[in-house]
Amino acid sequence: MRAAPARTEIQSLEEIETKLLLEAISLRYGYDFREYAVAPLHRSISAGMSAEGVATISAYQDRLLHDEGSMQRFLSTVGVSVTSMFREADTWRCIREEIVPMLRTFPSIRIWSVGCATGEEVYSLAIVLREEGLYEKSSIYATDMNEDALAVARVAAVPVERLRTYEHDYLRSGGQSSLATFFTSTSRIGRLRRDLLRNVTWAQHNLVTDASFNDFHLIVCTNVLIYFRPALQQRAHHLFYDSLVRSGFLSLGQRESLIFAPESSRYTHVRSGVSVFRKVR
Ligand SMILES: C[S@@+](CC[C@H](N)C(=O)[O-])C[C@H]1O[C@@H](n2cnc3c(N)ncnc32)[C@H](O)[C@@H]1O
């Protein structure tokens, strides 16, 4: 009888299967995860396999290729749609205190929320702009690669229980009233007021494959780059740099930075402790 394969042999088999899986997804659906960070990607694949009840990566590949629903479910896992309103309140405070005064000086304001998941970041942006009296001259482009997440975002309905948990961060961010002011609520669901959605455009956009937009005064991209390996972070940073007006702002998550941005010397750090940068040339 053949001896049990060595552990290293098992690992390399997994690597081969993973490479084939990612290649297959790319060929079949056009989503390219080959430059995603290895550890979270492996966690997503394992979670996807458990959810679909398949035992091997190859069997999972077969499922993903033949069942579009399973691919959509994988997208939500690999994209990690975890989000909340006024997440990283220090960053929102910085947006209010350092960026809003600059935005005030422009006749019209263009903002791109990248990887907006189910929309909570966009609702937060809309609320800040409304409170600062800037909403009417603002356009917010809210994008994500996951169309299902965007469909949820468009509805802008948040369970009242969850809204309550956002209140603390809203106030820490410098919020001036109560989140309830911006939602029309039944006993269970709060709906973002329609006037706060009027200037929001939702669109599918993939940082791996799609091109830049133009002339944004502020780009907010939080907790997306952490899932990318350096080469892909570099690509995303190119897009951001090209999409910002001169003197525009880039707001990243607190665990994200310009470390893989080829243009890092063309930004200044706006405030220590938060990852907010200003394009200076
Ligand atoms: C952890 S969520 C972050 C949500 C929100 N920005 C926040 O910080 O609360 C990551 C989001 O990035 C999106 N995403 C992942 N890869 C992407 C890509 N290549 N292009 C665009 N969006 C992507 C996912 O679909 C997911 O909605």
The ligand as an SDF file (V2000), in Angstrom:
LIG
                    3D

 27 29  0  0  0  0  0  0  0  0999 V2000
  -15.0900   44.6920    4.0410 C   0  0  0  0  0  0  0  0  0  0  0  0
  -16.1050   45.4020    2.7960 S   0  0  0  0  0  0  0  0  0  0  0  0
  -15.8110   47.1240    3.1140 C   0  0  0  0  0  0  0  0  0  0  0  0
  -17.0880   47.9280    3.0770 C   0  0  0  0  0  0  0  0  0  0  0  0
  -16.9360   49.4100    3.4350 C   0  0  0  0  0  0  0  0  0  0  0  0
  -16.0050   50.0650    2.5610 N   0  0  0  0  0  0  0  0  0  0  0  0
  -16.5360   49.5930    4.8690 C   0  0  0  0  0  0  0  0  0  0  0  0
  -15.3620   49.8070    5.1720 O   0  0  0  0  0  0  0  0  0  0  0  0
  -17.4070   49.4850    5.7340 O   0  0  0  0  0  0  0  0  0  0  0  0
  -15.1420   45.1020    1.3290 C   0  0  0  0  0  0  0  0  0  0  0  0
  -15.9210   45.3990    0.0570 C   0  0  0  0  0  0  0  0  0  0  0  0
  -14.9880   45.4600   -1.0110 O   0  0  0  0  0  0  0  0  0  0  0  0
  -15.5810   44.9060   -2.1520 C   0  0  0  0  0  0  0  0  0  0  0  0
  -14.5260   44.4780   -3.0680 N   0  0  0  0  0  0  0  0  0  0  0  0
  -13.6430   43.4500   -2.9200 C   0  0  0  0  0  0  0  0  0  0  0  0
  -12.8630   43.3380   -4.0000 N   0  0  0  0  0  0  0  0  0  0  0  0
  -13.2410   44.3330   -4.8430 C   0  0  0  0  0  0  0  0  0  0  0  0
  -12.8150   44.7350   -6.1260 C   0  0  0  0  0  0  0  0  0  0  0  0
  -11.8680   44.0820   -6.7730 N   0  0  0  0  0  0  0  0  0  0  0  0
  -13.4200   45.8060   -6.7060 N   0  0  0  0  0  0  0  0  0  0  0  0
  -14.4110   46.4730   -6.0710 C   0  0  0  0  0  0  0  0  0  0  0  0
  -14.8840   46.1170   -4.8630 N   0  0  0  0  0  0  0  0  0  0  0  0
  -14.3050   45.0650   -4.2460 C   0  0  0  0  0  0  0  0  0  0  0  0
  -16.3890   43.7440   -1.6080 C   0  0  0  0  0  0  0  0  0  0  0  0
  -17.3940   43.3160   -2.5070 O   0  0  0  0  0  0  0  0  0  0  0  0
  -16.9340   44.3160   -0.3030 C   0  0  0  0  0  0  0  0  0  0  0  0
  -18.1910   44.8670   -0.4890 O   0  0  0  0  0  0  0  0  0  0  0  0
  1  2  1  0
  2  3  1  0
  2 10  1  0
  3  4  1  0
  4  5  1  0
  5  6  1  0
  5  7  1  0
  7  8  2  0
  7  9  1  0
 10 11  1  0
 11 12  1  0
 11 26  1  0
 12 13  1  0
 13 14  1  0
 13 24  1  0
 14 15  1  0
 14 23  1  0
 15 16  2  0
 16 17  1  0
 17 18  1  0
 17 23  2  0
 18 19  1  0
 18 20  2  0
 20 21  1  0
 21 22  2  0
 22 23  1  0
 24 25  1  0
 24 26  1  0
 26 27  1  0
M  CHG  2   2   1   9  -1
M  END
$$$$
